[in-house]
């Protein structure tokens, strides 16, 4: 449970930045974690550190962008949430 705060902050950042509900923000984080074989808390740390100017590693950026794009497409098509 040590990693929970950073995961919650990343969820909040995604929710605020992209207007997605917390559940969808969670699913985006999990998708990026699974598709990059990266621990969830590591993905969350990269996202929260980006708020202070630290670049998100390129491989995570690519998968994060794809996951957000997929969520947005699902929302437009009425299939998310």
N, C-alpha and C positions, 0 to 999 in steps of 0.2 A: 504494500500500500504506500510505500515511499514515493513511488512514481506517480501516484494519482493526481497530486496538485498540478504537475506540469501537463498531464494529459487533459485535465479539466481546463487549464488555461488555453491550450491549443484548440480545444473544442470551442471555447468561447471566442477565440480569435477568428476561427473559421465561420462561426455563426454570425459574428459582427461584420466581418469582412465580406461575406458572400450572401448574407441573409438566409442562411439555411438553419433549420431547427437543430437543436442540440443532438437529436438522434441521428440526423443525416450527417452532421459534423463528425460524430463518432464513426459512422460507417465509412466516411471518406478517410479518416485516420487509419482504420482497420484495413481498408483496401490498399492504401499506400504501403502500409506495413507488410501485408501479405505479398504484394506484387514485387516488393524490393527485398524481401527476406530480411527486413530490418525490424528490430524490436519496436513495439508501439511507443514506448517512452522515448526512444531515440528519435523517431519521427516527430513526436510532440515537442521535444527539446529543440529540434531544428526549426520548427515552425515558430515557437515562442522566441527563439533567439533572433529570428528574422526581424522581429519587431524592434530590435535594438541595432539593426544594421548588419548583422552577421548573415552572409548569404546562405541560402539553403543549398546543400549539395545538389549538383546537377541531376544525378539519378533520381533523387527524391523530388526535385522540382518537376521533372517530366511526368512522373507518376501522379503527383499532386494535381498538376494541371489537368491530366487526363481524368482523374477521379472527379474533380470539380466540374469539368465539362460534361461528363456522363451524368452527374447529379442534375446539372442545369438542364440538360436535354430531357431527362426524365420528368423534371418539373414542368417543362414546357409541354410535354406530351401527356401530362397528367398521371404519370406512373410512379412518382416518388411520394414518400410520406405515407 
